[in-house]
Amino acid sequence: MSEQTKKRVIIFLAVLVLFLVYMYRVFDLEDDEKTSALFDGFYSEQEDTIDGVYLGTSAANRYWIPSDAFEKYGMTVYNLGTASQPLVLTKYLMKEVQKTQDPKLYIVELRSALEEPDGFSETFIRRVTDNMKLSFNRMDAINAALKYASKGNNTVTQDRSSYYLSFLKYHARWDGDIDLFDLTAIETRTRYKGYWTSTGKTLRTEPQTEVARTSAAGSMNEYTEDVLKDLLDYCDSLDADVMFVVSPYYPDSLTEQYVLNDAAKIVKSRGYPVLELNTSEKMKEIGLSGATDFYNSRHVNWYGATKFTAYMTEYIHKHYDLADHRKQKKYESWNQAAGRLKARIEKIKEKNDAKQAE
Amino acid sequence: MSFISGEFLLFVFITVSLYYIVPRRFQWVLLLLASYSFYLFAGVKPVIFIVLTTVTTYLAGRWMGRFAKNEKKKKKKILVALLLINFGILLLLKYYNFIAVNINPIFRIFEYDVSMPLVNMMLPLGISFYTFQAMGYAIDIYRGKYRPEKNLAHFALFLSFFPQVIQGPISRYDQLAPQLLEGHRFDYENMKFGIQLMLWGFFKKMVIADRAAIVVNTVFPLYYGYDGSQIFVAMFLYAIQIYADFSGGIDIARGVGQIMGIDMIQNFQRPYFGTSVPEYWRRWHMSLTNWMRDYVFFPLTLSKMSNRLGRWSRKRFKGVIGRQIPAYLPTFVVFFLIGVWHGAGWGYVVFGFYNGVIIVLGMVCQPLFSVMNRKLRVNEKSIPWKVWQVVRTFLIMMVGKTLVRANTVKAGLAMTLSAFDISSYDFCNLPHRMFHMGVDFNQALILCTSCIILFFVSFLQENGIEIRNTIARQRMRWRWLIYFLAIAAVLVFGVYGPGFSVGEFIYRNF
């Protein structure tokens, strides 16, 4: 092979790799929750600038407003909550965080303890793992999630390859799900440090009627309990504080509360603090009103989120020693996030007003 | 390990890399190790069968090699024993249950209190291919075509060479073995052309065959719910599917071989451009057809019985028929064997007879057709006539394949009647119904476009244009554009992976 041919082959292979990366990005799924933007935003954070990470389901990313906490005390607690985030993935997300950050505090929202392998969904897994960078940790996360899924009656495909290499699944998006923006392969990043917003929901108010509440504990699903215990074992090995939260909502049944109470009991028995905010008294203390602060029975709206965040911020400030970064230039993006979120809320208000006027 | 898998690509990458790293005199050892490793992916048990065929054929070959040319009787005994052992294994593993299912009712009719039990037997990977390849070698040794292989490991490589072991081609020892055993230097052209051939194979298999399969799998089992036009489309697509699938796999196998400097024989030569059924069979699965020609057809036509039949028929019948009668029986036998070689089922048996009948009828009626054409002043060299012949042959083969693919032969016949009965066509809302066959508009568009590409490429090849050489002569930017488009087409439009539904990711209110 001549030198010129060798050069051409190398250039061809280099272009091919770029082409494949481009294809991977084009067909990468941006779900309606914008989860990839959340992860891309997290990965783009400067190293060792995050004090804490908030993990969990939509009961995390609809509740915790990181920029509010930053404005108040200068703490950087990133929200890595994703819709229906499986508890089994929490450990791996913690490991993922540690690759670039050295958080002093992990906050784990406990509503994911309600999950069971029965009815478990591939979407719950993919929403997290598809957006993690390719790594052995990601493979471990996939394996653990599929193992958990295999315990129950559900439609989760056990074909691991399409989880490891999501293109195997998403290439089929060519049939009606690819738009011009996808073709640009532009990486979008969350602008609010993980707080989730939606034009239709963030400012929507749906009055809630009080439900029966209980402090009695039932028993959580045995497989989910194993997952929780495994997570607690992992937390024992961390050189960081971990706290658990049960955020306020209006549960459909007492059964859910039994399970959450049981999960809280297990966590407390291992010596970790659990903020059980899902009681009428605590909701009053936070200032949450069923009449104005929820967009549905399971989620607070922005008004509720600001109150919840204010309460949590005070709690964290009181119990954990997180530095104040407000005057540090390195943290400018956190200041910007606060401004952007305000602007976004204003925009949603305008849109809603315009809609009402119509 | 399927050709359409990441594991296979990784396996090929590792094998090819090592192939050019190890000294050339050890390359064949590497190929043998790789081939048996590849085979082991299917399990340990199948390896026992390929080893058995390898050892028995090797020993029989060596044994036959000891006898002089004139000691044919002794050699024949060894050959017959070998054929019985190996075809016996094939018969047992592949056809036992089919025979049992069909013979048990006969026992009951004659009130015999016996029944052949059905047995759950595994079918070793590529057993039909390597058995025929091994037996071809043994017959050649018997005939004294070449000397038997002395080295068992060399012979084992010839039978197990991994690109061909799944679906052929059925190679000949004198063509393949020397290439496997001689060392090969890295050759950029071979590498380039081999990868291109693999890519073309992936395109045929993943973009065309597997997409056509969606329609076929939707319509064939429930054909009675579809009108004639839909059944015709499904039958047409099955003919396309089976060609694209089989020839695509062969292209991948030949591409892998070419990367390592090993030129495997052609197995397809654009069969749907055949102008008659015999010509179609000279172009389709050529390695099997040639095997049947050399090891079944010729021995039968050259046998003493055939000679006696020939003398008798020439006396009784004048002209072409008198000369052709001795060929009728071997033709039937060959096509019966070709039919059942493909699988155990009445569909395959009928398919074999169907081809045999059509070819024999063609031979019988040839003089009549010639007279008709002369009287009707048909220009047999004109393009429209050739097109008609191609279309006619395609339709005949399409019907034959339907008989195999349909749930039962009866269902295949019913489908054929419906497809060729215009009165069964429901022309109301035709476009709408066309997309109720398992594929939506976009999928149908991709299927049509890719079939047109396949036709266009085949047409150019049929006219002597070598596509890869033609591309190689283009400017670099055009070449690269073609390569990237081909890669993108396979990656994006290929049917693989778990599938995607937009609705999956609509947020659940958890």
Interface residues (C-beta under 8 A of the other chain):
Chain A: M1 T5 R8 V9 F12 V15 L16 F19 M23 F27 L29 D31 D32 E33 T57 S58 A83 S84 S121 E122 T123 R127 T157 D159 S161 S162 L165 F167 L168 K169 Y170 H171 A172 R173 W174 D175 G176 D177 N296 R298
Chain B: G6 F186 Y188 D440 N442 Q443 M476 W480 Y483 F484 I487 A488 L491 V492 F493 G494 Y496 G497 P498 G499 F500 V502 E504 F505 I506 Y507 R508 N509 F510
